[in-house]
Amino acid sequence: MPHPRLVDANGIQLAVTEAGEGAPVVLVHGFPELAYSWRHQLPALANAGLRAIAYDQRGYGESSKPEPIEAYAITALVDDLIGLLDAEEIDSAALVGHDWGSIVVWSAAVMFPERVSTVVSLNVPYRGWCTGFPSIDFIEEHLVDRFGYVLYFQEPGRVEKSFAADPARWLKRSYQGVTANTEFQTEDDFAFYVDAFTAGGITGPVNYYRNIDANIEATAHLKDAAVSQPTLMVTTEYDPVLPASLAEGMDRWVPDLRIAHIENCGHWTQQEQPDRVNELLTGFLAKTG
């Protein structure tokens, strides 16, 4: 991928990588990833006549890393995305999200519907709450088996200490624990992530999880909000955290919905099955753009 450029947006700097010309498509990564996670999609979308834009979210890569936990609230993450559109003089764009990127995309779609033309989510369904997670108390009482890591992330300093002891081991476990194909990264790919997170640390990315309850409170007025844009939901066969069954009934909140399923794929969808994801994205965006 080409070296990113820094764009002033929402009072911070975002590291932005793009390819192609045409209708804009913004790609929003998840945890613990980077704009680099979309390295297979950028050229494919550009070749399809689109302007593909990927950025390191705040706290990641070469983007700004504010210190306060509350700086990573969902409202700030959405304002970064809208601020990027403003900086690039883009009235509206198709948004593609994965993992935490999907939460940002769903939230932007209901908070700023006029700025979002089309929505694609990889793995993360929309079930009437744009912030994605239930409360910490609910997770503790009912979902420890699936979201126990969220509870582990809550205490400041705890995960940072574990990460600092061996960043490569920490990341390897994170990636391989939820994939259907442990060879989905090359050695160079993995080294890219290790270098980036060793340099930038894990505090910013983990702070996203430390705002879950505050996010629920801040978006209470959006409960059961409809996603009005044409939407593609991509599920996978082997995501242990976000099974395909969670997408059932989404049309209650997303009336213009298409669901596509990818077999032999775990959580890192655009990296595990890049050709299939590219096929789905270019086909869907051609029809809705």
Residue pairs with C-beta under 8 A, 6 or more apart in sequence:
1 17
1 35
1 36
1 39
1 42
2 17
2 19
3 17
4 15
4 16
4 17
4 35
4 55
4 56
4 61
4 62
5 15
5 16
5 17
6 13
6 14
6 15
6 16
6 62
7 13
7 14
7 15
7 16
7 55
7 84
7 87
7 88
8 87
9 80
9 83
9 84
9 86
9 87
10 76
10 79
10 80
10 82
10 83
10 84
11 83
12 58
12 63
12 64
12 66
12 80
13 63
13 64
14 55
14 56
14 57
14 58
14 63
14 64
14 80
14 83
14 84
15 35
15 55
15 56
15 61
15 62
15 63
16 35
16 53
16 54
16 55
16 84
17 35
17 42
17 53
17 54
17 55
18 42
18 51
18 52
18 53
18 54
19 42
19 43
19 45
19 46
19 51
19 52
20 42
20 45
20 46
20 47
20 48
20 49
20 50
20 51
20 52
21 46
21 49
21 51
22 49
22 50
22 51
23 49
23 50
23 51
23 93
23 94
23 285
23 289
24 50
24 51
24 53
24 85
24 88
24 90
24 93
24 94
25 45
25 50
25 51
25 52
25 53
25 93
25 94
25 95
25 96
25 281
25 285
26 53
26 54
26 55
26 81
26 84
26 85
26 93
26 94
26 95
26 96
27 35
27 38
27 41
27 42
27 52
27 53
27 54
27 55
27 96
27 97
27 101
28 54
28 55
28 57
28 81
28 95
28 96
28 97
28 98
28 101
28 102
28 104
28 105
29 35
29 37
29 38
29 54
29 56
29 57
29 60
29 98
29 99
29 100
29 101
30 37
30 97
30 98
30 99
30 100
30 101
30 102
31 99
31 100
31 205
31 208
31 209
32 171
32 174
32 193
32 197
32 202
32 205
33 60
33 98
33 99
33 193
34 56
34 60
34 61
34 192
34 193
34 196
35 54
35 55
35 56
35 61
36 61
36 189
36 192
36 193
36 196
37 54
37 98
37 268
37 270
37 271
38 52
38 54
38 270
40 270
40 271
40 274
40 275
40 277
40 278
41 52
41 54
41 96
41 270
41 274
41 277
41 278
41 281
42 52
42 54
44 274
44 278
44 281
44 282
45 52
45 278
45 281
45 282
45 285
46 52
48 282
48 285
48 286
50 282
50 285
50 289
53 84
53 88
53 93
55 63
55 84
56 62
56 63
57 63
57 77
57 80
57 100
57 101
57 104
58 64
58 65
58 66
58 71
58 72
58 76
58 77
58 80
58 204
59 65
59 66
59 72
59 200
59 203
59 204
59 205
59 207
59 208
60 196
60 200
60 204
60 205
61 196
61 200
65 200
65 201
65 203
65 204
66 72
66 204
69 156
69 207
69 210
69 211
70 211
70 214
71 207
72 204
72 207
72 208
72 210
72 211
73 211
73 214
73 215
73 218
74 103
74 104
74 107
74 130
74 131
74 211
74 215
74 218
74 219
75 218
77 103
77 104
77 107
77 208
78 104
78 107
78 108
78 111
78 112
81 95
81 104
81 105
81 108
82 108
82 112
82 115
85 91
85 92
85 93
85 115
91 115
92 114
92 115
92 116
92 117
93 115
93 116
93 117
94 116
94 117
94 118
94 119
94 120
94 285
94 288
94 289
95 105
95 108
95 109
95 116
95 118
95 119
95 120
96 105
96 120
96 121
96 122
96 281
97 103
97 104
97 105
97 106
97 120
97 121
97 122
97 124
98 121
98 122
98 123
98 124
98 269
98 270
99 122
99 123
99 124
99 267
100 132
100 208
102 121
102 122
102 123
102 124
102 132
103 124
103 130
103 131
103 132
103 133
105 116
105 119
105 120
105 121
106 119
106 121
106 124
106 126
106 130
106 132
106 227
107 130
107 131
107 219
107 222
108 115
108 116
109 116
109 119
109 130
109 227
109 228
109 229
110 130
110 222
110 225
110 226
110 227
111 130
111 222
113 228
113 229
116 229
117 229
117 288
117 289
118 229
118 230
118 231
118 232
118 284
118 285
118 288
118 289
119 227
119 229
119 230
119 231
119 232
120 231
120 232
120 233
120 234
120 281
120 284
120 285
121 231
121 232
121 233
121 234
122 234
122 269
122 270
122 277
123 234
123 235
123 236
123 239
123 242
123 267
123 269
124 132
124 242
125 233
125 235
125 242
125 246
125 247
125 250
126 227
126 231
126 233
126 250
126 253
126 254
127 246
127 249
127 250
127 253
128 223
128 224
128 225
128 252
128 253
129 216
129 219
129 222
129 223
130 219
130 222
130 225
131 212
131 215
131 216
131 219
133 139
133 147
133 150
133 212
133 215
133 216
134 142
134 143
134 216
135 212
135 213
135 216
136 150
136 151
136 154
136 212
136 213
139 147
139 150
139 151
140 151
144 151
146 240
146 241
147 241
150 209
150 212
152 158
152 159
153 159
153 206
153 209
153 210
154 209
154 210
156 203
156 210
159 202
159 206
160 201
160 202
160 203
160 206
162 170
163 170
163 197
163 201
163 202
167 194
167 197
167 198
168 190
168 194
170 202
171 190
171 193
171 194
171 197
172 190
175 185
175 190
175 193
175 268
176 182
178 239
178 240
178 241
178 266
178 267
178 268
179 238
179 266
179 267
179 268
179 272
180 236
180 237
180 238
180 264
180 265
180 266
180 272
181 264
181 265
181 266
181 272
184 268
184 271
184 272
185 193
185 271
189 271
224 253
225 253
226 253
226 254
226 255
227 253
227 254
228 255
228 256
229 256
230 256
230 258
230 288
231 254
231 256
231 257
231 258
232 257
232 258
232 259
232 260
232 280
232 281
232 284
233 247
233 250
233 254
233 257
233 258
233 259
233 260
234 259
234 260
234 261
234 262
234 269
234 277
234 280
235 242
235 243
235 244
235 246
235 247
235 259
235 260
235 261
235 262
236 244
236 261
236 262
236 263
236 265
236 266
236 267
236 269
236 272
236 273
237 244
237 261
237 262
237 263
237 264
237 265
238 264
238 265
238 266
239 265
239 266
239 267
239 269
240 266
240 267
241 267
242 267
244 261
247 259
250 257
250 259
251 257
258 284
260 280
262 269
262 273
262 276
262 277
262 280
264 273
265 272
265 273
265 276
266 272
269 277
270 277
